[in-house]
Amino acid sequence: RAGASTAHSPIIGPDAPLNGPHPFTMERLCLSDGVVDNRHVSRAEVLFVHQGSATIAWDENKLTLGPGDVITVPIGLDRSLSGEAAVYRVSG
């Protein structure tokens, strides 16, 4: 868990409602302003912004995403995700 105000809701994966033998996981992140989801990406991930606005930052780069935006995050990247948004994350 990234922080007290960030809700992680598994959808597909070992601890999720759909827990079959999938080679990936999917979860919904509910970000609140001021809370940052920091992660070293050990498996490729795809982030889809469903509602709101989320900012992804890596190295000295920053990109703000809105509803319907999708980004692929490569393995090995240290990134942070912040904002006020509902984001779906697929890792695998």
Backbone as numpy.savetxt, mean C-alpha at the origin, in Angstrom:
# Nx Ny Nz CAx CAy CAz Cx Cy Cz
1.76 -3.53 11.24 0.94 -2.35 11.24 1.80 -1.10 11.24
1.51 -0.16 10.37 2.34 1.02 10.22 2.13 2.02 11.34
0.96 2.12 11.88 0.68 3.07 12.93 -0.73 2.91 13.44
-1.04 3.53 14.55 -2.33 3.35 15.19 -3.49 3.80 14.32
-3.26 4.76 13.42 -4.33 5.29 12.59 -4.36 4.70 11.18
-3.50 3.75 10.89 -3.51 3.10 9.59 -4.15 1.73 9.74
-5.25 1.51 9.05 -5.94 0.22 9.12 -5.52 -0.64 7.94
-5.06 -1.84 8.24 -4.70 -2.82 7.21 -5.78 -3.91 7.24
-6.48 -4.10 6.14 -7.52 -5.12 6.05 -7.13 -6.13 4.98
-6.65 -7.32 5.38 -6.29 -8.35 4.40 -7.52 -8.80 3.60
-7.32 -9.01 2.31 -8.38 -9.50 1.43 -8.01 -10.88 0.89
-6.77 -11.01 0.38 -6.26 -12.29 -0.13 -4.93 -12.55 0.55
-4.77 -13.75 1.11 -3.51 -14.10 1.77 -3.74 -15.04 2.93
-2.69 -15.40 3.65 -2.78 -16.38 4.72 -3.78 -16.04 5.82
-3.89 -14.77 6.20 -4.80 -14.35 7.28 -6.00 -13.59 6.75
-6.38 -13.85 5.52 -7.46 -13.11 4.87 -8.66 -14.00 4.60
-9.81 -13.40 4.30 -11.00 -14.19 3.96 -10.75 -15.14 2.78
-9.99 -14.70 1.77 -9.61 -15.57 0.65 -8.19 -16.05 0.91
-8.07 -17.21 1.52 -6.75 -17.67 1.98 -6.24 -18.91 1.27
-6.63 -19.11 0.03 -6.15 -20.25 -0.74 -4.68 -20.10 -1.09
-4.14 -21.02 -1.85 -2.71 -20.99 -2.20 -2.40 -19.99 -3.32
-2.50 -18.71 -2.99 -2.22 -17.66 -3.97 -0.76 -17.25 -3.90
-0.13 -16.92 -5.03 1.27 -16.47 -5.01 1.39 -14.98 -4.71
0.32 -14.34 -4.25 0.32 -12.92 -3.95 -0.62 -12.66 -2.77
-0.53 -11.46 -2.21 -1.46 -11.03 -1.17 -2.10 -9.72 -1.62
-3.27 -9.45 -1.06 -3.95 -8.19 -1.34 -4.54 -7.68 -0.05
-4.38 -6.38 0.20 -4.97 -5.78 1.38 -5.41 -4.36 1.08
-6.31 -3.88 1.91 -6.79 -2.50 1.81 -6.14 -1.70 2.92
-5.53 -0.58 2.58 -4.93 0.31 3.55 -5.81 1.55 3.65
-6.16 1.93 4.86 -6.87 3.18 5.09 -5.88 4.13 5.76
-5.38 5.08 4.99 -4.39 6.03 5.50 -5.09 7.24 6.09
-4.56 7.72 7.20 -5.02 8.96 7.82 -3.90 9.97 7.74
-4.24 11.21 7.56 -3.24 12.27 7.44 -2.29 12.24 8.64
-1.02 12.34 8.36 -0.01 12.34 9.41 0.57 10.98 9.71
-0.05 9.91 9.22 0.46 8.56 9.44 1.16 8.10 8.17
2.33 7.53 8.34 3.14 7.11 7.19 3.32 5.60 7.24
3.08 4.95 6.11 3.32 3.52 5.95 4.70 3.39 5.29
5.72 3.08 6.11 7.08 2.91 5.60 7.31 1.44 5.30
8.01 1.17 4.21 8.22 -0.23 3.85 9.45 -0.37 2.97
10.24 -1.41 3.26 11.27 -1.87 2.32 10.58 -2.95 1.51
10.46 -2.75 0.23 9.69 -3.66 -0.62 10.52 -4.91 -0.91
10.11 -6.03 -0.30 10.82 -7.29 -0.51 10.15 -8.15 -1.58
8.91 -7.80 -1.92 8.19 -8.43 -3.03 7.58 -7.29 -3.84
7.57 -7.43 -5.14 6.99 -6.37 -5.96 5.58 -6.05 -5.46
5.21 -4.78 -5.52 3.86 -4.42 -5.09 3.24 -3.44 -6.07
1.93 -3.53 -6.15 1.14 -2.62 -6.97 0.20 -1.90 -6.01
0.17 -0.57 -6.10 -0.70 0.25 -5.27 -1.77 0.88 -6.15
-3.03 0.75 -5.74 -4.16 1.33 -6.46 -4.91 2.24 -5.50
-5.01 3.52 -5.82 -5.73 4.46 -4.97 -7.21 4.41 -5.34
-8.01 4.01 -4.36 -9.45 3.89 -4.57 -10.15 5.22 -4.26
-9.80 5.83 -3.13 -10.41 7.09 -2.71 -9.34 7.97 -2.10
-9.49 9.27 -2.23 -8.60 10.21 -1.57 -7.33 10.47 -2.34
-6.30 10.87 -1.59 -5.02 11.24 -2.18 -3.90 10.62 -1.35
-2.96 9.97 -2.01 -1.83 9.34 -1.33 -0.53 9.80 -1.99
0.48 10.04 -1.16 1.78 10.44 -1.67 2.78 9.33 -1.40
3.44 8.88 -2.44 4.50 7.88 -2.30 5.83 8.62 -2.46
6.76 8.32 -1.56 8.08 8.96 -1.60 9.15 7.88 -1.55
10.21 8.07 -2.33 11.35 7.16 -2.32 12.58 7.98 -2.69
13.72 7.59 -2.13 14.95 8.36 -2.34 14.62 9.84 -2.17
14.82 10.64 -3.18 14.47 12.07 -3.09 13.32 12.40 -4.03
12.51 11.40 -4.34 11.38 11.56 -5.25 10.07 11.52 -4.48
9.05 12.16 -5.05 7.73 12.16 -4.43 6.69 12.23 -5.54
5.61 11.45 -5.40 4.55 11.43 -6.40 3.21 11.35 -5.66
2.29 12.23 -6.01 0.95 12.22 -5.40 -0.01 11.53 -6.36
-0.76 10.58 -5.80 -1.70 9.77 -6.57 -3.13 10.07 -6.13
-4.06 10.01 -7.08 -5.47 10.24 -6.78 -6.30 9.03 -7.16
-7.62 9.12 -7.00 -8.51 8.00 -7.29 -8.29 7.46 -8.71
-8.10 6.14 -8.79 -7.90 5.47 -10.07 -6.44 5.35 -10.48
-5.54 6.04 -9.79 -4.12 5.94 -10.12 -3.52 4.63 -9.60
-2.59 4.09 -10.38 -1.92 2.83 -10.06 -0.43 3.03 -10.24
0.36 2.45 -9.33 1.81 2.49 -9.46 2.38 1.13 -9.07
3.41 0.71 -9.79 4.14 -0.52 -9.46 5.41 -0.12 -8.73
5.66 -0.76 -7.60 6.84 -0.46 -6.78 7.78 -1.65 -6.90
9.02 -1.43 -7.36 9.94 -2.55 -7.58 10.53 -3.11 -6.29
10.95 -4.35 -6.37 11.61 -5.02 -5.25 12.86 -4.24 -4.88
13.10 -4.12 -3.57 14.30 -3.48 -3.07 14.18 -2.00 -2.78
13.05 -1.38 -3.14 12.88 0.05 -2.93 12.41 0.33 -1.51
13.01 1.32 -0.86 12.51 1.82 0.42 11.56 2.96 0.07
10.31 2.84 0.51 9.33 3.86 0.16 8.45 4.16 1.36
7.83 5.33 1.31 6.83 5.69 2.32 5.55 6.07 1.58
4.43 5.84 2.24 3.13 6.15 1.68 2.35 6.92 2.73
1.84 8.09 2.37 1.10 8.90 3.32 -0.07 9.58 2.63
-0.93 10.18 3.41 -2.07 10.91 2.86 -3.34 10.58 3.58
-4.41 10.87 2.93 -5.77 10.61 3.42 -6.43 9.82 2.31
-6.36 8.46 2.39 -6.77 7.66 1.23 -7.10 6.23 1.60
-7.88 5.61 0.73 -8.09 4.16 0.73 -7.28 3.62 -0.43
-6.31 2.74 -0.13 -5.39 2.22 -1.12 -5.41 0.69 -1.08
-5.49 0.06 -2.24 -5.36 -1.39 -2.33 -3.92 -1.72 -2.69
-3.33 -2.66 -1.95 -1.93 -3.08 -2.20 -1.93 -4.57 -2.55
-1.35 -4.89 -3.71 -1.13 -6.28 -4.13 0.38 -6.51 -4.08
0.80 -7.54 -3.34 2.23 -7.89 -3.21 2.42 -9.32 -3.65
3.51 -9.55 -4.35 3.77 -10.93 -4.73 4.80 -11.08 -5.79
